[in-house]
């Protein structure tokens, strides 16, 4: 089961193979968690990760093997993150302020360093989310998924040079975006 | 040419340098940016690494999520076996449609006057309970068929 590809496991899981489903779940739990962490306030990471896996079980039959399993799964991750922010905005709550509020709920007195760290995190998250999708994706693949540039090139069907070039442009775009976010604070 | 092209648009030494710096950062090896541009981008790499540095899923959360996944999986399997779902499958819908059509045609055939009897006039002696009985028999057959289908879906 461990040697099976994601797509093979997904096919078995669709047919009701519980073991195959859990093999996929264990394979992706940490990666999904990492990806969610990059875009969601720390106190909401577990909830959103759970929502992702619930959505995965419920929409498993919708995976039609036309794309790679991880591409399909990360679409669910992005959709759940978008839903999270939509719910927050509908409730009129600002995720940035939530970080401070939750510190109070936990009866921790936030220090100046905590505030700075939370602010910095928020600026980074906002900058990252405002990048084009393919820039976000390559940064997440290297940092959150821990894939090497060679593995990314293979997965995307691109040359190593093309991937490194795209990565460089993503980092440069990130710097520009951080400049804008910081000046907006 | 766009970002998805397989050939690099403007491959430069900076591409390799940034990639190498990122590898060193992730592998916790020291590095020294060689170019001015790389030095400018180093804080961004460090910030991204800080934001995305791997934090293991806690055991408490993993257990909670496992439990929830068990529930979701059980629910999924149960709903896959439900009769409603059985009739959602294209085969079941096709079979049901075919059965309904057969029933309608047979009923029409039984009730329609035969062409040979059109020019005849007179009184038919006897009752039509035989025809009604046949239609009811076919209807019952279809119901039994549907029942078996539902029963098999529940197993």
Interface residues (C-beta under 8 A of the other chain):
Chain A: X16 X18 X21 X22 X25 X29 X30 X33 X34 X37 X38 X46 X49 X50 X53 X54 X57 X58 X60 X120 X121 X124 X125 X128 X132 X134 X135 X139 X140 X142 X143 X144 X146 X148 X149 X157 X158 X159 X161 X162 X164 X165 X166 X167 X168 X169 X171 X172 X174 X175 X178
Chain B: X3 X4 X5 X6 X7 X8 X9 X10 X11 X12 X14 X15 X16 X18 X19 X22 X23 X26 X40 X41 X44 X45 X47 X48 X49 X51 X52 X54 X55 X56 X57 X61 X62 X64 X65 X68 X69 X72 X73 X76 X77 X80
